[in-house]
Amino acid sequence: MGQVLGKVAVEDEKPKQPEGPSYPDYMLDSNAVTYDKATWRYGGPPDYTVTRQMWANEKRGRHGAKSLETLVENLVKNWEIEASHKMDVSQWRTVDPEKYTFSINGGPPQDAEHMLKVGTYSAVIAPNKYYGANSTFDESHKTFRDMMPNFAWEVLEVYSGPPVAAFKWRHWGWMKGDYVGKNEDGSTVTIKAHRGILDIQGVTVAKLNDKLQVTSLETWFDPTDMFRQMRPSDETMTTKRMECPLGYKADM
């Protein structure tokens, strides 16, 4: 009996293993913020079930559950949900609302309210002959959703960890519908669907605070690459110019 008690006593005295670092839920679950009570743009949180399944089937990375790549990937996916669907910036949990800024290709940093106003697509795509900043938030999202119902995103490689996380990413989908959008002149551009993949890549540097909230996002990528992959040509693309107040029209 004494030996048994002694054994128990020794086991009780073993030092406990230190716990690993704790992470916010939005770094552990790619859909964490969809469970929040919030002012949602369309009345409720988005359902990314099909997109997440596409990501699982077609992703290139095979990162561990708590790898740095997965933690960063989940953070950005939850940030995208909040930026696209939460109407009140104070409810964005992935960012520090007092400090957060977003910039593209070395351009001027913009705050969260700017993205809420112009939409996530107009915030990252410079005006060009296929797309312009004159689309509303809902118009731009409809343009890309109708063309590409699911747009998956993954982290390919992380170059440095918090508080400054630099990483390479991939964003892809299938062109199942025609692209119909307004260009920089306000003209309507239509590009016929080829039903092939659209695959773009870029690099982002995310600065995080001690709560692992984003204070700034700086992204570099070629925003026209996606349009080139749509294969616009005289056979596949039409441009309908804006109507003149006097009634004149011109098509190309």
N, C-alpha and C positions, 0 to 999 in steps of 0.2 A: 504493500500500500504506500509505504514511504517512497519507494522508487517511482511509483506512478505520480504521486503528488510532486515529487521533485522534478519529474519530466515536464509536468504541466507548468510548474513555476519557471523553468528555464525557457519554455516556449513563449510564455507570457512576456519574458524579458527581452525577446528578440526585437531589435529596432524595426520600426515600421518603414516600409519603402516610401520614399518621398513621392507625393502625388505629382503628376505631370502638370504642365501649364494649363490653366483654364482658358477656354475660348468662348466668345459669345456664340449664341446659337446660330447666328447667320454665317458663321465660318464652319459650322458642322453640318448644316442642313441647307441645301440649295433652295428650299422653299420656306425657310423659317419665317420670313416676314409676311407670308400669305396668311398666317394664323392670327395676325394682329387685328385688333379693332381699330379701324382707320377710316378716313374719308377716301374711299376708292373712286377712281375716275368713272368707272362703269357700274357703280353700285355694289361691287363685291370684288374680292381678290381674283386675279387671273388663274386659269387652270393650264399649267404647263405640262400636263401629263404626257401628251403626244410628243412634245419637243424634248422632254427629258428622256423618253424612250428612244427617240432618234439619236440623241446624244450618246446614250449607252451603246447603241448598235454601231454607230459610225465614227466615234471619237478615235483619235490616234493615240492619245495618252492612256497609260494604264497606271495611274498613280494610287498610292495607298490611301486608306480612309482618312488618316490624319497627317498625310504628307503636306509639305508646304504648298505644293501645287494644288492639292485639293482644298486646303484652307483658303487660299487666295481665290480659287475658282468659285467657291461658294460665296465668298464675300462679294465678288463682282456680280454674280447672278442675282443675289438679293438686292444689291444696289440698283441693278437694272429694273427689277420689279418695282422698287420704290420710285425710281425716277420716272418710270412710264405709267405707274398706276396710282401712286399716293398723291393726292392733291395738296396736302398740307406738309410743307417742308419740315415743320416741327415734329412730324411723325416719322421722318426718315431715321431709322435707327442705325443705319450703316455709315452715316456721315456725322461730322461735327457741324451742325447747321450754322454756327457762328464763324467758322473758318473755311468751310468747304468751297473749293473752286474746281472748275473743269476747263481744260484747254486742249486744243487740237493742233498738232503740227507746229508748235511754237507760237500759236496765236494768243491773243489776250485771254486771261483767265475770266471765266464767267461764273456767276453764282448759281445756286439751285433754282432760284426764281426764273432765271433766264431759260433754263431747260424746260421748266414747267410751261413757260409761255410759248416757246417755239417748237417744242417737241424734241425727243431724243434724236430723231433722224436729222432734222434741220440743224441741231446743235453740233453734229459731227460731219455733215456733208457740205462742203463749200458749194455755192451756186455754180452750175455748169450747164451745158447745152441739153442735159437730160433731166436735171433736177434743180429747183430753185428754192429759195428760202421763203417764197410767198405762199407756201402751203400752210394750212392750219395744222395744229397738232393732230386732230382726228383725220384730216385729209392725208397727211403723210403716212400715218400708221395704216390707213386703209390701202394706200397705194402699195406698200410693201407686203402687207398681210395678204392681199388678194393675189399678188404675184408669187409669194413664197409663204405659204401658210405656217411653216415652222422654220425657225432660224436658230440653230443650235450654236452654242459657244463653249469653248474649252480653253484651258491654259495648257500650252505646250511645254513651256519651260520657265522656271523662276530663276532669275539671276541673283537676287538678293532678297533677304527677308525683312520683316518689320524692324524698325519703324519706316524704312523706305523699301517697299517691295517693287522690284522691277521684273517684268515678266513679258513673255511672248505669248500671243493668243491667236486663236483661229475662230472664225465666225462663218458658218456655212448653212446652205439650204438648197432646195430644189426649185427651179423656176417652173412652177406648175401652171401659172396663169400669166396673162399678158401684163407687162409693165405699163401702167397708165399714170403719168404724173406731169406736173407743171415744171417747165424749165426756168432758167434765170430770166427769160424774157416774159414769162407768164404764159407761154404757149403750151398746149397739151401735147406731150410726147407719148406715143404708143410704140412699144417694142414687143413683137410677137414672142410668145413663150417657146423655148426650145426644149423644156422639160429636163434639162441637164442641171448639173450642180453649179452653184455660185459659191466660191470659196475665197475668202479674204483673210489676210493675216496682218498683224501689227504688233507694236510694242507699247506698253503702258508702264508708267512709274506712279505708284500710289504711295502717298505719304500718310501715315497713320499716327494717331495720338496714343496715349498710354491705355486707352480703353479699346484700342483696335478699331476705331472709327476713322473713316477717310477724312483727311483735311484738304487734300488736293489730288486730282487725277490729271496726269499729263499723258496724252496718247499721240502716237505717231503711226500713220498708215496712209495708204493711197486711196482716197475716197472714190476716185474714178475707176479703180480696178474692177469693182463690181459691175459697173455699167459696160466696161469693155467685155466682160464675161457674158453679158447678155447678148453679145454678137449683133449689135445694131448694124444695119446695112440698108441700102435702097430697097431691098426686097422685104426686110423685116420691120422697118421703122417708118412711122409717119409723124409729121409735126403739124398740128393745127394751130395756127397763130390766133392770138387773142382777137376778139371781134372789135372792130373800130367803132367808136361812138356814132359814126356816120353810116354804119352798116356795111362797110367794106370788109371782105374776108379774103384770106389767102392761105392756101394749103401747100405743104411741101411734102 
